[in-house]
Amino acid sequence: MQDITVEELKQKLDNKEELLLIDVREDWEYQDFNIGAKLIPLGTLQGAVDDLDAWQNKEVVVLCKSGGRSAAAKDFMVKQGFAKVRNLLGGMVEWQAKFS
């Protein structure tokens, strides 16, 4: 599935569309600034993925600081059978630049 821009994500959130938002940054980064995503640091994603089975065929957006870790998370989740995973391009850096 194609990745998503911060503008597209903001529109989806404003429209209250159903999606799972996963932040794969570390806890301290999340505490510093977040947009309400479920925090699952990249290093713990492998152990947490079984709890996300209900989202196998629903839209999932993964995000991090700038898009690198979330790209790795997307690749991992696709290999685990998730069909609609999208990476937030530019991550929280881009989000804050546009909306803060």
C-alpha positions in Angstrom: 0.0 0.0 0.0 1.2 3.5 -0.8 2.7 5.6 2.0 0.9 8.6 3.4 1.7 12.3 3.7 1.1 14.3 6.9 -1.6 16.3 5.1 -3.4 13.1 4.1 -3.2 11.7 7.6 -4.4 14.9 9.2 -7.5 14.9 6.9 -8.2 11.2 7.8 -7.9 12.0 11.6 -10.1 15.2 11.2 -12.7 13.0 9.4 -12.5 10.4 12.2 -11.7 7.6 9.6 -11.1 4.2 11.1 -7.3 3.5 11.2 -4.8 2.2 13.6 -2.0 4.7 14.3 1.2 3.2 15.6 4.2 5.3 16.9 7.4 3.2 16.8 9.6 5.8 18.5 11.0 5.4 22.0 9.0 6.3 25.1 11.0 9.5 25.7 10.3 10.7 22.2 6.6 10.0 22.5 6.4 11.8 25.8 8.1 14.9 24.2 5.5 15.1 21.4 2.8 12.8 20.1 -0.5 12.8 18.1 -2.3 10.1 20.1 -0.9 7.1 18.4 -0.5 3.7 20.1 3.1 3.6 21.3 4.9 0.4 20.2 8.7 1.1 20.1 10.2 -0.6 17.0 12.3 -2.9 19.2 9.1 -4.3 20.8 7.0 -4.5 17.6 7.8 -8.2 17.0 6.4 -9.1 20.4 3.3 -6.9 20.1 2.2 -7.8 16.5 0.1 -10.7 17.6 -2.1 -8.3 19.6 -2.9 -6.5 16.4 -4.6 -9.3 14.5 -7.9 -7.5 14.3 -6.1 -4.9 12.0 -4.7 -7.4 9.5 -7.0 -6.1 6.7 -7.7 -2.6 8.0 -5.7 0.6 7.5 -2.6 0.9 9.7 -0.3 4.0 9.7 3.1 3.7 11.3 5.1 6.7 12.2 8.4 7.8 13.8 10.6 10.8 14.0 11.4 11.1 10.3 10.2 8.0 8.5 13.1 5.6 8.7 12.0 3.4 11.7 8.4 3.4 10.5 9.5 2.2 7.1 11.2 -0.7 8.8 8.0 -1.3 10.9 5.9 -1.2 7.7 8.1 -3.8 6.0 8.0 -6.1 9.0 4.2 -5.8 9.3 3.6 -6.5 5.6 5.7 -9.7 6.0 3.5 -10.6 9.0 0.4 -10.5 6.7 -0.9 -7.0 7.3 -2.5 -5.8 4.0 -2.9 -2.1 4.4 0.2 -0.6 6.2 1.3 2.9 5.3 4.4 4.8 6.5 4.0 8.4 7.5 6.4 10.3 5.1 8.6 12.7 7.1 7.3 11.5 10.4 6.8 13.8 13.4 9.4 16.2 12.1 7.2 16.9 9.1 4.0 16.9 11.2 5.4 19.5 13.6 6.7 21.7 10.7 3.2 21.8 9.1 0.9 21.8 12.0 2.6 23.2 15.1 
